[in-house]
Amino acid sequence: MSTAPPFGNRILRPLARTTAIAAVITQAGIAVTGSVVRVTGSGLGCPTWPQCFPGSLVPQPHPEVAAVHQWIEFSNRLLTGLVGLVGVACLVVALLVRPRRRRLILLAATMPAGVVVQAVLGGITVLAGLAWWTVAAHFLVSMVLVWLAVLLVAAVTEGDAPPRWYLPPPLRGLLLTATVTLTALLIAGTLVTSAGPHAGDAATPRLAINVATLAQLHADLVVGFLGLLAGLGFALRAVSVPASSWRRYLVLIGMAVAQGVLGAVQYLTGVPEALVSLHVLGAALVVMATAALWTGCRIRDEMTAVTLGDTRPLASAGTT
């Protein structure tokens, strides 16, 4: 097995983990601040892109656009720059780690690449006048990047071999089904938002579907997701998984229940602005917890330590 140089082991790998954690935080943070832009009606505070106003990158006094809306939207754009810097740092550090880790580099590369995608989507969102489908896509891409950032954190201390699972195939299928349901849940949530009152600007057309119907669909998916997680919990107790995997499951079920309660309160109280942003934060936390459970239910050895293509459960492979 190859050994990394001392500098790489003692400095670069901890630095890679730190930058990856920063990527998780900033990718989730930009989703939350984006919701603040939306609920405050500041989506067109900077009505052009990439400039804030024609001929100016920064807010300017304008009789038709309140200064507070300009600065809220402009601050969100500045935060995008910070997310980009963190993404570049992730990639640079991953490239410096020795020995070279292909999977680590690829995951790190998704961070700056994702920022570019988000910047383009942000421009389309502004130019399209905050069309609901552009805002929905903006949020969903953020959730994908949060997921990838969590995988990046795990990849720093993993090997490059194919995964070997603590879970037998039926439980992996249950975990996959829960994740697919979470994806549908997030999409349904964006549809509820698209038909709801917080468009980012008072003049923005909304999705022409009854909000109550979409909210019911969203609630049904929440119940389904919680049911799958409950079943997964009982199954995890029946197999041999590390204590850390069980703790990750408990965090996930706790986050999911809290998010469900928050969503119900939000709907019953008329969708207050503060709860909208909390709900977006909760969505990001549930995505983080689900991705963390994925990484906690398998192990990746160094490439030379296992036979390529061995994806047997650890118990059947004789690994403790």
TIGUPA-684594 format. One record per atom (N, C-alpha, C): residue in three letters; x, y, z. Coordinates in steps of 0.02 Angstrom, whole numbers, plus 32768, in hexadecimal, padded with zeros to 4 digits. Layout:
N
ALAXYZ...
//
This chain:
320
MET802A7FC48000MET800080008000MET802C803E8000SER801D806D7FD5SER804680AA7FD1SER803A80D6800DTHR806E80FA8020THR806A8126805ATHR8074816E8043ALA8048819A8059ALA804E81E18046ALA80888200806BPRO80A78233804FPRO80DC82578072PRO80C2827480B4PRO80ED827D80E6PRO80D782988127PRO80B182D98120PHE80C8830780F5PHE80A6834680EEPHE805E833C80D5GLY8057830E80A5GLY80158300808BGLY7FE782E380C1ASN800382B580EAASN7FDA8296811EASN7FC882C68155ARG7FF682EF816AARG7FEC831881A6ARG7FCD835C8199ILE7FD58374815DILE7FBC83B8814DILE7F8583B68119LEU7F92839880E0LEU7F64839F80A8LEU7F22837980B4ARG7F26833E80D0ARG7EE7831980D9ARG7EB9833A810CPRO7ED383518146PRO7EA683778172PRO7E8D83B78151LEU7EB783D78128LEU7EA284138105LEU7E6B840280D2ALA7E7383C980B1ALA7E4083B38081ALA7DFD83A780A4ARG7E00838A80DFARG7DC2837F8105ARG7DA283C1811ATHR7DCD83F08130THR7DB484328145THR7D928457810CTHR7DB2845680D1THR7D9484798098THR7D5484568081ALA7D5284138088ALA7D1683EF8075ALA7CDC840080A4ILE7CEA840480E5ILE7CB684188115ILE7C9F845F8106ALA7CCE848A80F5ALA7CBB84CF80E2ALA7C8E84CF80A5ALA7C9A84A08077ALA7C70849B803CALA7C298486804FVAL7C238457807DVAL7BE084438095VAL7BBB847F80B1ILE7BDD84A580DBILE7BBD84DE80FDILE7BAA851480CBTHR7BD88525809DTHR7BCA855C806FTHR7B958548803BGLN7B9685088025GLN7B6384F37FF4GLN7B1E84F58014ALA7B1984E08053ALA7AD884E58075ALA7AC7852E8083GLY7AF985558096GLY7AED859B80A7GLY7AD385C4806DILE7AEC85B68030ILE7AD685DD7FF7ILE7A8D85CD7FE7ALA7A7785907FF6ALA7A30857E7FECALA7A0585A5801DVAL7A1C85AC805BVAL79F685D0808EVAL79F3861A807DTHR7A2B8637806BTHR7A2A867F805ATHR7A01868C801BGLY7A00865B7FEDGLY79D586627FB3GLY798C86657FC7SER7979863E7FFBSER793486428013SER792586858033VAL795786A38054VAL794E86E58071VAL79408718803AVAL796687138003VAL795A873F7FCAVAL791287387FB2ARG78FA86FA7FB0ARG78B786ED7F95ARG788187077FC4VAL788586F88005VAL784E870A8032VAL784C87558040THR788487788035THR788487C0803FTHR787187E67FFFGLY786387C17FCAGLY785187E27F8BGLY788B88057F6ASER78C887EB7F76SER7904880C7F5DSER792187EB7F1FGLY78FB87BE7F01GLY791687977EC9GLY792E87C27E8FLEU790E87FB7E84LEU792388287E4FLEU793F88687E6CGLY795D88637EA8GLY797F889D7EC5GLY79B888B47E9ACYS79D988837E7ACYS7A0988917E45CYS79E888787E04PRO79CB88A37DDCPRO79A2888D7DA4PRO79C888757D67THR7A0B887C7D67THR7A3288637D2FTHR7A6688327D49TRP7A86880F7D1CTRP7ABA87DD7D2ETRP7AEC87DA7CF5PRO7B2E87D77D04PRO7B4D87D27D46PRO7B5188147D6CGLN7B43884D7D4BGLN7B43888C7D6FGLN7B0488927D99CYS7B0888BD7DCDCYS7ACC88C97DF5CYS7A9C88F77DD0PHE7AB7892C7DB5PHE7A9289597D89PHE7ABC89657D4BPRO7A9E89767D13PRO7AC589837CD7PRO7AFD89B57CE4GLY7B3B899F7CD9GLY7B7489CB7CE3GLY7B9089CA7D29SER7B7389A27D56SER7B8B89A07D9BSER7B8589597DB8LEU7BBD89427DD4LEU7BBC89007DF5LEU7B9B89037E3AVAL7B97893F7E56VAL7B7E89477E9BVAL7B3B896C7E9APRO7B1589687ED1PRO7AD5898B7ED4PRO7ADD89D67EC9GLN7AAA89F37EACGLN7AA88A3B7E9FGLN7A648A577EB4PRO7A618A967ECAPRO7A208AB47EDBPRO79F28AB07E9FHIS79B58A987EACHIS79858A8F7E76HIS793F8A9C7E90PRO79178AC47E6DPRO78D58AD67E87PRO78A48A9B7E89GLU78B18A677E62GLU78818A2F7E5EGLU789889F17E84VAL78D689F17E9DVAL78F089B67EC0VAL790B89CC7F03ALA78ED89B57F39ALA790289C97F7CALA794A89B27F89ALA796F89DC7FAEALA79B589CC7FBCALA79BC898B7FE2VAL798D897D8010VAL799389408037VAL798E8902800AHIS796389047FD7HIS795D88CC7FA9HIS799D88C47F7FGLN79B888FD7F6CGLN79F788FA7F45GLN7A2E88D87F6DTRP7A3688EC7FABTRP7A6E88D27FD3TRP7A6388897FE8ILE7A2688757FF1ILE7A19882F8001ILE7A2C88037FC6GLU7A1688167F8AGLU7A2787EF7F4FGLU7A7287F37F40PHE7A90882E7F48PHE7AD788367F3APHE7B01880D7F6CSER7AEC880B7FABSER7B1087E37FDDSER7B0E87997FCCASN7AD587837FB2ASN7AD0873D7F9EASN7B01872E7F64ARG7B07875E7F37ARG7B3787547F00ARG7B7F87537F1ALEU7B8E877D7F4BLEU7BD1877D7F69LEU7BDF873A7F8BLEU7BAD871D7FACLEU7BB686DD7FCDLEU7BC586A77F9ATHR7BA986AE7F5ETHR7BB9867E7F29THR7C04867E7F1BGLY7C2386B97F1EGLY7C6B86BE7F15GLY7C9086977F4BLEU7C78869B7F8ALEU7C9886757FC0LEU7C91862A7FB5VAL7C5686157F9FVAL7C4B85CF7F90VAL7C7C85B87F5AGLY7C8685E37F28GLY7CB485D37EF3GLY7CFC85CC7F0BLEU7D1085F97F37LEU7D5585F57F53LEU7D5F85B57F7AVAL7D2D85A27FA2VAL7D3285647FC8VAL7D3685287F98GLY7D0D852A7F63GLY7D0F84F57F32GLY7D5384EE7F11VAL7D7185257EFEVAL7DB385247EDFVAL7DE785097F12ALA7DE1851E7F51ALA7E0F85057F84ALA7E0984B97F8CCYS7DCC849F7F89CYS7DC284577F8DCYS7DE884337F56LEU7DE3844D7F19LEU7E03842D7EE0LEU7E4E84337EE4VAL7E68846E7EF6VAL7EB084777EFAVAL7ECF84497F2DVAL7EB184457F68VAL7ECC84197F9CVAL7EC883D07F87ALA7E9083BD7F68ALA7E8A83777F51ALA7EBF83667F1ELEU7ED183957EF4LEU7F0683897EC2LEU7F4A83827EE2LEU7F5383A27F1CLEU7F9583A07F3DLEU7F9E83637F69VAL7F6883437F7DVAL7F6D83087FA9VAL7F9382D07F85ARG7FC082B07FA9ARG7FE682787F8EARG7FDB823B7FBAPRO7FD382007F9BPRO7FD081F57F53PRO7F9182127F35ARG7F92821F7EF4ARG7F58823B7ED2ARG7F1B820F7EDCARG7EE2822D7EEAARG7EA482097EF6ARG7E71821D7EC2ARG7E6581F27E91ARG7E3A82047E59ARG7DF382167E71ARG7DD781ED7E9EARG7D9281FA7EB4ARG7D8F823B7EDDLEU7DC182477F06LEU7DC382847F2DLEU7DC682C17EFFILE7DEF82BD7ECAILE7DF682F57E9CILE7DB583017E76LEU7D9582CB7E60LEU7D5682D37E3BLEU7D2082F27E66LEU7D1A82DB7EA4LEU7CE882F97ED1LEU7CF883427EE0ALA7D3883507EEAALA7D4C83957EF8ALA7D3D83C27EBBALA7D4683A67E80ALA7D3A83CE7E43ALA7CF183E17E3BTHR7CC383BA7E59THR7C7C83CB7E53THR7C6B840B7E79MET7C95841E7EA9MET7C85845A7ED0MET7C8C849A7EA6PRO7CC784A87E89PRO7CCA84E47E5EPRO7C9E84DE7E20ALA7C9984A17E04ALA7C6E84987DCAALA7C2584A87DDBGLY7C1084937E17GLY7BCC84A17E2CGLY7BBF84EB7E34VAL7BF185107E4BVAL7BE985587E53VAL7BDF85797E0EVAL7C0485617DDDVAL7BFC857B7D99VAL7BB5856E7D80VAL7B9D85307D8BVAL7B58851F7D77VAL7B26854D7D9AGLN7B3185577DDCGLN7B0385817E02GLN7B0585CA7DEBALA7B4185E27DD8ALA7B4686277DC0ALA7B1F862F7D7FVAL7B2585FE7D53VAL7B0086017D14VAL7AB485FE7D22LEU7AA085D07D4FLEU7A5985CB7D61LEU7A41860C7D81GLY7A6C862B7DA9GLY7A59866A7DC8GLY7A4D86A07D94GLY7A7986A27D61GLY7A7086D27D2CGLY7A2F86C57D05ILE7A2286857CF7ILE79E486737CD4ILE79A786877CFFTHR79AC867C7D41THR7975868D7D6ETHR796486D77D6BVAL799887017D6DVAL798D87497D6AVAL7972875D7D26LEU799187447CF0LEU797C87577CADLEU7936873D7C9DALA792287067CBDALA78DF86EB7CB2ALA78AB87097CE1GLY78BF873C7D07GLY7890875D7D34GLY787987327D6DLEU78A587077D87LEU789786DB7DC0LEU786186A77DAFALA7861868F7D71ALA7832865A7D5EALA783986207D8FTRP780086047DA4TRP780185D37DDBTRP782E85987DCETRP783285817D8FTRP785B85467D81TRP78A585547D87THR78BA85927D7BTHR790185A47D84THR791385A57DCEVAL78E785BF7DF8VAL78F385C17E40VAL78F5857B7E5CALA78C8854F7E45ALA78C6850A7E5CALA790784E67E4AALA791E84F07E0CALA795C84D07DF6ALA799884E87E1FHIS799985297E2FHIS79CE85467E57HIS79D385227E9BPHE799A85187EBBPHE799984F67EFCPHE79AE84AD7EF6LEU7994848A7EC5LEU79A284427EBFLEU79EC84367EB1VAL7A0B84607E89VAL7A5384597E7CVAL7A7A84637EBDSER7A6384927EE7SER7A84849C7F28SER7A81845D7F52MET7A49843A7F52MET7A4383FC7F79MET7A7183C57F5EVAL7A7783C17F1CVAL7AA683917EFFVAL7AEE83A17F15LEU7AFF83E07F16LEU7B4383F47F2ALEU7B4F83E97F74VAL7B1B83F17F9DVAL7B2283E07FE4VAL7B3183967FECTRP7B0D836C7FC7TRP7B1983247FC9TRP7B6183137FB4LEU7B77832F7F7DLEU7BBA83227F64LEU7BEF833B7F95ALA7BE283727FB7ALA7C12838C7FE8ALA7C19835D8023VAL7BE2833E8038VAL7BE5830D806EVAL7C0E82D08057LEU7C0382BA801ALEU7C2C82828000LEU7C7682967FFDLEU7C8382D57FEDLEU7CC882ED7FEBLEU7CE882EA8030VAL7CC382FD8063VAL7CDE82F880A8VAL7CF282B180B7ALA7CC7828180A6ALA7CD5823B80B4ALA7D108222808AALA7D158239804CALA7D488220801EALA7D8F82318036VAL7D968265805EVAL7DD982788076VAL7DF98240809DTHR7DD2821B80C4THR7DEE81E680EETHR7DDF81A180D3GLU7DC0819C8098GLU7DB2815B807AGLU7DE98147804AGLY7DE881078037GLY7E1280F08001GLY7DEE80F77FBFASP7E0B80DB7F8BASP7DEF80E27F48ASP7DD180A17F2EALA7DCF806E7F58ALA7DB2802E7F42ALA7D6680347F3CPRO7D4680077F17PRO7CFD80077F15PRO7CE17FFE7F5BPRO7CA480177F68PRO7C8880147FACPRO7C777FCD7FC1ARG7C837FBE7FFFARG7C6B7F80801EARG7C3A7F948054TRP7BFF7F778051TRP7BC77F8E807ATRP7BBF7F6780BATYR7BAC7F8A80EFTYR7B967F69812CTYR7B507F4C8124LEU7B2C7F6480F2LEU7AE67F5280E9LEU7AE07F1C80B3PRO7AB57EEA80BDPRO7AA67EBA8088PRO7A7E7EDC8051PRO7A7C7EBF8015PRO7A5A7EDF7FDCPRO7A137EF87FEAPRO79E87ED2800DPRO79A47EED8018PRO79A47F2F803FLEU79D17F36806FLEU79D37F748096LEU79F27FAC806EARG7A207F9C8042ARG7A3A7FD08015ARG7A027FE87FE7GLY79D77FBA7FD3GLY799E7FCE7FAAGLY796E7FFB7FD0LEU79667FED8011LEU793A8016803ALEU7958805C8043LEU7999805F804DLEU79BA80A08054LEU79B580C78012LEU79BD80A57FDALEU79B780C67F99LEU797080DF7F8ETHR793F80B77FA1THR78F980CC7F99THR78EA810A7FC3ALA7905810C8001ALA78FC8147802BALA791C8184800BTHR7955817A7FECTHR797881B37FCDTHR795281CC7F90VAL7938819E7F68VAL790F81B27F2EVAL78D081D77F46THR78B281C07F7DTHR787881E27F98THR788A82277FB0LEU78C5822E7FCFLEU78DC82707FE4LEU78E3829E7FA7THR78FD82847F71THR790482AC7F34THR78BF82C47F1CALA788F82977F1BALA784B82AB7F07ALA782E82DD7F37LEU783E82D57F77LEU782683037FABLEU784183497FA0LEU7881834E7F8FLEU789F838F7F81LEU788183B07F44ILE787583887F10ILE785783A37ED3ILE781083BD7EE2ALA77EA83947F08ALA77A683A97F1AALA77A883E97F44GLY77D983EF7F6FGLY77E0842C7F97GLY77EB846A7F6DTHR781384627F38THR781E849C7F0CTHR77DE84AF7EE7LEU77B4847D7ED8LEU7774848C7EB7LEU774484B17EE5VAL7743849C7F25VAL771A84C07F56VAL773185097F5ATHR777285127F5ETHR778E85567F61THR777C857D7F21SER7780855C7EE8SER7774857D7EA8SER772C85957EA2ALA76FE85737EC3ALA76B885877EC1ALA76A585B47EFBGLY76D285BA7F2CGLY76C385E07F69GLY76D0862A7F62PRO76CD864D7F9BPRO76CE86967F99PRO771386B67F92HIS774886907F9EHIS778B86AE7FA0HIS77AF86A37F5EALA77A786D17F30ALA77C286CA7EEDALA780686EC7EE5GLY781787187F14GLY7854873F7F0CGLY784787847EF1ASP780C878D7ED3ASP77F787CE7EBAASP77AB87CC7EB1ALA778A88027EC3ALA774288037EC4ALA772487F87E7FALA7748880A7E4BALA772C88067E07ALA773A87C37DE5THR775C87957E07THR776E87567DE8THR773387267DE4PRO7724870B7DAAPRO76ED86DA7DA4PRO76FE869B7DCCARG76CA867C7DE8ARG76D3863F7E10ARG76BF86027DE8LEU76D485C87DFFLEU76BF85897DE1LEU767485817DE7ALA765285757DB0ALA760985757DAFALA75EC85317DC3ILE75FD851B7DFFILE75E184DE7E1CILE75CD84EE7E63ASN759584D37E79ASN757C84E27EBCASN75AF84D17EF1VAL75BE85007F1DVAL75F084F67F50VAL75DE84BC7F7FALA759E84B87F91ALA758884837FBFALA7595843E7FA1THR758A84377F60THR759783F67F3FTHR75E183E47F42LEU760C84157F33LEU765484097F35LEU766C83FC7F7CALA764F84207FACALA766284167FF2ALA764E83D08009GLN761683B77FF2GLN760183738004GLN7631833F7FE7LEU764583497FA8LEU7676831D7F8ALEU76B7831E7FB2HIS76CC835A7FC5HIS770A83617FECHIS7703833D802FALA76CA83468050ALA76BF83258091ALA76BE82D9808AASP769F82C08055ASP769E82778049ASP76E4825B8041LEU770E8280801DLEU7753826A8015LEU777A826D8056VAL776B829E8081VAL778B82A180C2VAL777A826380EBVAL7739825180EBVAL772382158110VAL774681D780F4GLY774981D280B1GLY776B81998093GLY77B4819680A5PHE77D681D080A4PHE781D81D280B6PHE782881BD80FELEU77FF81D7812BLEU780581C48172LEU77F7817A817CGLY77C681608157GLY77B88119815DGLY77F280EE8146LEU78118101810FLEU784C80DC80F7LEU788580E08129LEU788E811A8147LEU78C481228179LEU78B580F881B6ALA787680F481CAALA786480CA8204ALA7874808181F6GLY7861806A81BAGLY7871802581A8GLY78BC801981A5LEU78E1804A818BLEU792980448187LEU7947803F81CDGLY792B806581FDGLY794480638241GLY793D801E8260PHE79037FFF8258PHE78FA7FBB8273PHE792A7F8A8251ALA79347F928210ALA79607F6681ECALA79A97F6E8202LEU79BD7FAC820ELEU7A027FB88224LEU7A107F968267ARG79DE7F918292ARG79E77F7182D2ARG79EF7F2582CBALA79D97F0B8291ALA79DC7EC38287ALA7A1C7EAC8266VAL7A457EDB824EVAL7A847EC9822FVAL7ABD7EE98256SER7AF97ED38247SER7B347EED826ASER7B4E7F2B8245VAL7B427F658262VAL7B5E7FA38247VAL7B847FC7827EPRO7BB57FEF826EPRO7BDA801482A1PRO7BAD804382C8ALA7BC080528305ALA7B9A8081832EALA7B9480C5830CSER7BC880D882E7SER7BC6811982C4SER7B8F811A828FSER7B8380E2826ESER7B4E80DF823CSER7B0A80E9825DTRP7B0080C98297TRP7AC180D082BBTRP7AB7811882D2ARG7AED813882EAARG7AE7817E82FFARG7AD481AA82C3ARG7AEF819C8289ARG7ADD81C3824EARG7A9481B9823CTYR7A7C817C8245TYR7A35816F8238TYR7A0A81978268LEU7A1C819882A8LEU79F481BD82DALEU79F3820882CAVAL7A2B822282B3VAL7A2D8269829FVAL79FD82748265LEU79FF82478234LEU79D4824F81FALEU798A824C820CILE7976821B8234ILE792F82158246ILE79198251826FGLY7946826A829AGLY793582A582C2GLY792D82E28296MET795A82EB8266MET795483248238MET7915831F820EALA790582E381F6ALA78CB82DB81CBALA788A82E981F0VAL788582D1822EVAL784982DE8256VAL784383298264ALA787A83498277ALA787983918286ALA786483B88248GLN787E83A3820EGLN786D83C681CFGLN782383BD81BEGLY7808838181CCGLY77C2837581C0GLY779583A181ECVAL77A883A5822CVAL778283CF825AVAL778684198245LEU77C1842F8233LEU77CA8474821DLEU77A0848381DFGLY779E845481B0GLY7776845E8174GLY772C84648184ALA7714843C81B3ALA76CE843F81C6ALA76BE848381E7VAL76EA84988214VAL76E084D98235VAL76E185118202GLN7710850C81D4GLN7716853E81A0GLN76D685448178TYR76B9850C8164TYR767C850D813CTYR764185288164LEU763B851381A3LEU7601852681CCLEU7604857081E2THR763F858D81E1THR764685D381F7THR764B860381BCGLY763C85EC817FGLY763C86198146GLY768086268127VAL76AE85F9812FVAL76F085FC8110VAL7715863D8122PRO772386488162PRO774986848175PRO77918681815AGLU77AC86BB814CGLU77ED86BF812AGLU7824869C8150ALA782886A68192ALA785E868881B8ALA785D863C81B5LEU7821861F81B6LEU781B85D681B4LEU782E85BA8170VAL782485E2813BVAL783885CC80F8VAL788485C080F6SER78A985F0810FSER78F285E8810FSER790985B0813ELEU78E785A88177LEU78F7857081A3LEU78E9852E8181HIS78B3852B8159HIS78A184EE8136HIS78D684DD8101VAL78F0850F80DFVAL7926850480AFVAL796484EA80D3LEU79748507810CLEU79AC84EE8133LEU79A084A68148GLY79638497815DGLY795284528170GLY795A84228136ALA7946843780FBALA794E840C80C0ALA799883FC80B4ALA79C2842F80BAALA7A0A842480B1ALA7A2583F580E6LEU7A0E83FB8124LEU7A2583D0815ALEU7A0F8388814FVAL79D2837E8136VAL79BB833A8128VAL79E4831B80EFVAL79F4834280BCVAL7A1F83298086VAL7A64831780A2MET7A80834280CBMET7AC1833380EBMET7ABE82F18111ALA7A8A82E9813BALA7A8582AE8165ALA7A7B826F813CTHR7A5582748106THR7A4B823A80DBTHR7A8C822680B9ALA7AB08257809FALA7AF08249807FALA7B22822C80B2ALA7B21824680EFALA7B4E822C8123ALA7B3D81E48134LEU7AFC81D38135LEU7AE9818E8142LEU7B028160810ATRP7AFD817780CCTRP7B1981518094TRP7B62814180A0THR7B89817580AFTHR7BD1816B80B8THR7BE0814180F5GLY7BB381418126GLY7BBE811A8163GLY7BAB80D2815ECYS7B8A80BF8127CYS7B72807A811FCYS7B9F805180F1ARG7BD7806E80DCARG7C07804880B4ARG7C4C806180C2ILE7C7D803B80ABILE7CC2804D80B5ILE7CE780458073ARG7D1780708067ARG7D41806B802CARG7D8980628043ASP7DA680288033ASP7DEC801B8044ASP7E1A803B8011GLU7E5B80398020GLU7E8B804C7FEDGLU7E87801A7FB4MET7E9580317F77MET7E8C80087F3CMET7EB37FC67F40THR7EEE7FC77F60THR7F177F8C7F63THR7F027F5C7F9AALA7ED27F717FC4ALA7EC17F497FFEALA7E8A7F177FF0VAL7E637F217FBBVAL7E2C7EF47FACVAL7E2D7EE27F62THR7E0A7EAF7F52THR7E047E9B7F0CTHR7DD67ECB7EE8LEU7DEB7EE47EAFLEU7DC37F137E89LEU7D7F7EF47E79GLY7D4B7F197E88GLY7D087F017E7AGLY7CE87EDD7EB4ASP7D0A7ED47EEDASP7CED7EB27F26ASP7CBE7EE27F4ATHR7C7D7ED87F42THR7C4C7F037F63THR7C217EDA7F93ARG7C3D7EA17FACARG7C177E787FDBARG7C0D7E9E801DPRO7BD67E8F8041PRO7BCD7EAC8083PRO7C097E9B80AFLEU7C1B7EC680DCLEU7C567EBB8106LEU7C507E7C812EALA7C147E6D8147ALA7C0C7E328170ALA7C1E7DF38148SER7C067DEF8109SER7C137DB480E1SER7C5B7DB280C9ALA7C7C7DEC80C8ALA7CC27DEF80B2ALA7CF17DE180ECGLY7CD67DD88127GLY7D007DC98160GLY7D247E04817DTHR7D0C7E418170THR7D2B7E7D8189THR7D077E9781C5THR7D2C7EAC81F7THR7D0C7EC68233THR7D167F118237
//
